[in-house]
């Protein structure tokens, strides 16, 4: 595989040509990425040419519906699942909440759900609330030193009462990439379904959910260079079991069953731009000519190789500093390029100091109150988080490291 052409990549993002952003290195990508041009083009076209109720027989409406269908079809193919196994909703948190209501109706008191304390609250809180209905919540706990989840600990929590196991592909503060296929196999062997929060992983390459094996996979399009939508894969075997959460007359359509509100037509249509972007990168770098899954994997691997090369110097620069605690692994191959640092002072104030050096980053708990508490981090101080993605350049990494030397 060749090297990622960073100049070509950055040319696909209007933000990098925006005068007001010059000299500003963006390191809060885990909170939301810049949007690629194909998505912006589709969004603009929809709002200017197709902003009508879709799926009617007149031309503008027909084209609007076709663009929405195209987004679902192409993104599902990229993710290695059937077209109707992908739903769009307003956000991942909201999608999870709707799913939790379906499980609330489907499960019986005394049955159990396993959650972790490594998750962002979106894949933890909605499930934990089911305890109010007599559903047992079992917590798969992280190592308080490393923040890691040990699959062996999960096995001790499983029995014939467990219906669902929820865990992140990687945490938004620990960032260690969890072995989804192995964990899924353990859960399935115990008769449980699996829900994976991919919000912090998908920005670093779309996963082949079909090959990974979970029953539910969730991520946020606004973190994968797209519009503000939550993308939700629900495999058919589970989707058909759960009670319909939508209008009764939509209950027999899998991609509508778990979206109670009407879709955001324009943003769903614009989501096809994420597939356009993957195609652009694949073709430019000489990837496979056919097969959405294969092309997606090629681009995934290109992105990851670039990120790993840029991430290791950042980890090396912080891991041995006395006043800094690196959360998660110090080896770039094992994690996403989302680097949370516990400092001996307030993280938001440090982020403000970094801003003076052109570094856009944040400080706080990032909705990861449970993992940070479990690792003994002072929530009053929070963590400084610097997160990047494949469009980050070496120059920006150098800018970050120089700012660290002045501020940390």
N, C-alpha and C positions, 0 to 999 in steps of 0.2 A: 504493500500500500504506500502511496506517495504521502507527502506532507500536505497538510491543510494550507491552501492558498489564502492567507489571512487578508490580503488586499482585496481579493475577489469577494470573500465573505463580508468584509466591512462595507463594500460597495452596495451590498443588498440591504443595508440598514440606513435609512435617511438620517437617523439621529447622529451618525458619525460625520455628516456634512453640515449639521445644524450649527450656525454661528454661535448661538448662545451656549452650546455645550463644548466648544473648543477648549482644550486644556483640562477638561474635567474627565477623570478616569472613573468609569462606573463600576462600583464594587458592591452594589446591593441587588444583584441579579436574582438572588434567591427570593426576593420580595416581588419580583416582576421584571421581565426582560424588556429590552427594546423590541419594537415590532418591525418585522421584515417587510420589504416593499411589496411582495406579492399579496400579503394580507391587507396592507393599506390600500393597494390598488383595487382589490375585490370589495373592500368595505366602501370605498368611494364610489365605485361603479354601482353597487347595490343601492346606496343612499341616493344616487343621482338618477339612476335608470330603472330601478326595480322596486322602489319603496312603496309597494302595494301588498295587499293580502295575497300570499302565494297560493299556488295550486288551483287557480281558476283558469278557465279556458282562454282568456285573452292573453296576448303575447307577453306583456310585461310580467304578468302574474305567472305564466307558464315558465318563463325564464328564471324568475325568482325561486320557484319551487325546484327547478332543475339544479340551480346552484346550491341550494340547501342539501339536496340529495347527493350531489357530487361531493360535498364536504364529508358527509357521513361515509359514503362509499370509499373514497380515497383514504381517509384517515383510518377507517376500519381495516382496509387492506394493508396499510402501513403497520398497523398494530397486530396483524396476523389473526384477525377475528372476522366473523361474518358481519355484513353491513348492519343488520338490525341489532347486533350485540353492542353497538356504540350509541350512547345517548349523550345529548348536550343539555346542560343545565346552567343556572346562573353562577354557580361557584362550586368548588369541591366541597366546602363545608355544607352548603345547602343540599347538594346531592347526597352526602353522607347522612344528613339528618332525615331525608326522605327514605333512604334505605333502612335506617334504624326504625322508622315507623312501620315499614313493611315487616321487618323482623319482629317487632313488638307484637304485631297481630299474629304472626306465623308461629312464634315460639310459645311454649307452655311454661308456667311457673316451675322453677326447679331445674329447668334447662340452663345451659351456661354459655357465655361468650368469653373468649380470652382477648384481652387488650394488653398493650404494653405501656410502660412509662417512658418509652423512647420517642413516642409520637408527638407531632404537632397536635394541638387540642382538637383539631377537626376530625381526626380519625380515632379519637379517644372519648371525648366528652359525650357525643350523641349516643354512643354505645353504652357508656357507663350509666346514663340516665335510665336505661331499661331496668336497672335494679329496682326502680320504683314499682315495676309490675311483677316483681318476684323472680326476675331472671337473675341468675347468679353471675357476677362479674369476677373473673379471675385475672389477676395481673401478672403478666410475664415481665419480670423486672430486669433492668439493666445492671451491669457491673458498675458500682458507684465510682470506681476509679476511672475506668476506660469508657464507660457509656455503652459498651457493647451488649448485644443480645446473644445469649448462648442457646442454640437450638436444643441442646440436651435439657435445659431448664424447661423448655416448652413441653417436652415429652412427659415430664412429671405433672403437668397441669391437665393433661388430656385424659378423658374417659368417655364413656358413652353418653354423657349428658351434654358434652360440648357440641354446639351447632355451628359456631363460627369462630375463626381465629383472625384477628385484625393486627396488622403490623405494617411498618413503613418499608418501602424499598430502600430508602435511606432517610435518616432523620435530618431535619432542617437545622440542627445544631451539632449533632454528633457526626453526621455525614458519612459514617461507615456504611458501605454497600452490603446489605444483608443478602444471604443466599436464598433468593425467593423460591427457586425450584426445590431446593432441599427442604425448606420450611413447609412449603405447600404439600410436598409428598408426606411429610410427617403428619400434618393436619388431616389430609385426605385419608391416610391409613387409619386414623382414629374416627373417621366418619364425619369430619367437620368440613364446612366450606371455608374459603379463605378470601379475605378482603385486604388488598394491598394499597396503601397510600403511596402513589408514585410522584407526588407533587414535587419533591426535592430531587428526584432522579430523572424524570422525563426531559427536563431542559438540557440534559447532557447526552441526549440521543434517545429517540423514541424506542421503547422496548418492544420486542415481539411477545405480546401477552399470550398469544396462543401457544408459543413454545415454553414460556415461563410456567404456565399452568394455573394461575389463580382464578377464582370464580368471579371476583370483582377487582378491577384495577382503575384507580382514580388519579387524574392529574388536572392541572389548570393551564388552559391555553395561553393565558396572559403571562405565563412563565416560560412558555415554549414558543416565543416570538409571535404569538397570535393575539386574538381579541380576548376580551374578558368573558371567558366561558369556562365552565367545569366540564371536563370530558370524563365519561364514565363507561367503562366496559363492564357489562354483566353477561356472563356466559348463559346460554339458553337453558341449560339444565336447572340452574338456580332461578333465573328470571321467570320461568314458567311456574315454579313452585310458590313464589312469594305473591302475596295479595297485591292486586292492582292498586296503585296510588294516584292514578290519573282519573279523568272523566270516565264514567262507566263504559262509554261507547269507544274509548281508546284502549280498553283493557286487553284486546287481542293483538295489539301491535307492540312487540317487545321494546322498541326504542321509545315508545310513548308511555309505557306502564309506570315509569319511575320519574316522570317529569310532570307534576301536577299543574304547573303553570304553562301558559303558551310559550313557545320558544322565542328567543330574540332572533328574528329571521335574518337580519343583516349580519349579526356576529356568527351565527351558524354558517351562513354562506361564506363569510370571509375566512372561516377555519380551513377551507380548501387551500388557502394560501400557504398554510404550513406544509402541506404536501407538495405544493409548487416549489417551495424553498428547498425541501429535501431533494426534489428532482433536479433543481438547478445545481446543487452541490454535487450530486451523484454524477451528472453528466459532465460538469466542468472538471472533475477529478478522475474521469475515466472509469467510473463504476459500472456495475452490471447493467446491461441494456434493458433487461426485463425482470419482472418479479418484484412487486411492491415490497415484500418482506426482505428480499435479498438487497434491494437498493437501500432500504431503510437501515439494514444492518451495516452496510458499507459506510453510510454517512455517520451512523452511530459510532463506529470504530474510528473514523477520521476525527470526529469531535473529541472522543475520549483520549486519543493519542496526543492531540494538541493540548488538551486540558492538563493531562498528567505531566507533560513536559514543563508547563508553566507553573503547575501547582507545587512541585517538589521544592523549588527554591524558596517559595513562600513558607512552606512548612519548616524547612531548614532554618529560615531566618527567625522563626518565633519559638521553636520547640525548646531551646535551651536558655531562653531569657528568664532571669530570676523573677521578674515581676509579671510574668505572663504564664498562664496555664492554657495550653492548647487542648481543646476539647476534641476527642476522637483520635484516630490513628495518625501517626507522623509519616506514613508511607502513602504517597499519592495514588498508587494503584488500587488501594483499598477503600478509597473514599471519593466523594464528589468534591468539587472545588468550592465548597462552602465551609469557611474557616471561622469557627467561633472561638474567641479568646476571652478567658476570665482574667481580669486585671485587678490590681490593688487599688483601683479608683473607679469612679463612675464612667461606664462605657459610653453613655450618650455624650458626655463632655469630651471624651477622647475622640469620638466621631466628629464632633464640632471642630476640634483641633486639626484633625485630618482634612477636613473640608478646606481649611486655610491653605492646604498644599494640593488642592485639586482632586482630592479623593472623595468620591461619593460613597459613603458607607453608613451603617446605622449601629445603634446600641440599644439594648433592652433585653426582653425575654423572648421576643419573636413567637409568642403563643406556645412556647415550649417550656412552660412553667414546670411541668412534671419532671422531665429529664434533668433540667438544671437544678431543681430542688434535690433530686435523687443523687446528683453528683456533688452536692454541697456548695453550689454556687450561690452567692449572696444576690438575691433577686433585686435588692435595692441598688446594687452596683450594675447588675446585668452583665451581658457579654457584648464585646465588640464583634460584629460579624462582617467579614469581607468575603464576598461571594462573586465568582465570575463564571464565564461560560466560554464557548469556543470562539466567540468573536472578540475576546479580549486579546490584546497584542502584548508582545514582549516589552515594548516601550511602556505600556501601562503597568505591567508588573514591576518594572524598574522604578517607575514613579511611586508605586505603592511601597516598595522596599526602602526607598529614600525617605519617604514620609514616615515610615515606621522608625527609622533611625533617629528622626528628629522628635518624634512624639512619644514613642513607647518607652 
